[in-house]
């Protein structure tokens, strides 16, 4: 596998976040991530959604784009929003995201707020 991507769009409601968590876990398992890394990614996706869902425009759709490469997964969750500032990086949620996912970034472009998570497969040292 060189590079694949999967995209999901669901209503921007907490009721549908479990769909994205489950997709993240399944895709990470496909990449042979450890059980701990899969669980970390599930929680990170949940946390990213919790950060951006309150910013969503009325009747918006929550999008998740999963980029898969050997040993690496990137998840970008986004919603249409009227905010012009990226979510704060000095929050407890941001601390949790970076601890669980490794690399985390946020952006606001063309009326969309996006949080991007990048998780590397754990290296087995022994």
N, C-alpha and C positions, 0 to 999 in steps of 0.2 A: 504494500500500500504506500503510495507516495503522499498524496494529500487529498482528503475528502472533506466535504462540508455537508452539514445537515442544518436545515432551517425550520423552525417551528414558530407559528403565530397563534396565540391564544388570547381570549379577552383579558384585558388588564385588570385582573381581579385575583386576590389571594387564593381563591378557590381553585385556580388553574396552575399555581406555582408547582404543585406536586407533579404535574406532567413534565415540567422542565427539569425538576430534580431527578425524576426517574430516567428521563432521556440522558441527562448528564452521566448518571451512574452506569447506564447501559453502554454508552459510548466509551467511557473510561475503561470499563471492563473489557470491551472489545480491543482496547489498546494494551491489555494486560497490566493495568495499574493494580497496585496492591489494594487490599480491602480497606486499609486505613486511608489511602489516598483517594479512593472512590468516595468514602464517607466524607472526607474533608471537602471534596469537590461538591458533593450534594449540599452540604451545609453552606458553602460559599455561594452557590447559585441561589439558594434560599435567601441568604443575607443580601445579595445584590438586588434581588427582586424586591425585598423589603425596603431597600433604600430608594429605588426608583418608582415603585408603584404609587406612593403618595404624590408624586410629581406628574402623573399621567393626566392627559387631557380627558375630558368626559368621553365615554364610549370608545376609548382607545384600545388598541391591540398591543399586547406585549410580545415582542419578537425576541427569539433566541437563535443565534447563529453559532454553530459548533464547527470549528476548524480542527480537523484531525490529521496529525502527522505521527510518524513512528516516535513513541516516547513522549508525546506532547499533545495537549488539548487546549484550545482557546475557546472561551465562551463569551460572546458579546450579547448582553441583554439590553434591550432598548424599548422606549415608549415615546410616542409623540407627547410633547410638553411645551408649555409656554415659558418655562424657566430659561434664563440666559446664563446662569452660573452653574458650574459643575457641582455635584454633591461634595460636601465638606470632607476633607481628608483628615481632619482632626477629631473625628468621632469614634466612638467605641465600635460602631459597625465597620468602619474603614479598617480599624486595627484587626478586627476579626477576619475581614476579607483578606488582608495581606498575610495574616498568619496561616490561613487555610489554603489560599490559592498560590501564594508566591508573588507573582506579578499582578498588579491591579491598576487599571487606569480608568479615567472617566472623561467623557467629552459631551459637549452640547453642540450639535451642528444641524442646520436646516430643520429646526423645530423638533429634534430628537435628542433625548438624553440617553446616554449609553454608558454602561459599566462593562469593561472587558477584563476577564480573568484569564490568566495563563498558568497552566499547571504542567510541570515536568514530571515524568515518571521517576519514581524513586530509584536511586542507584543502589544495587545490592552489593555491599562491600564484603560479604563473607558468607 
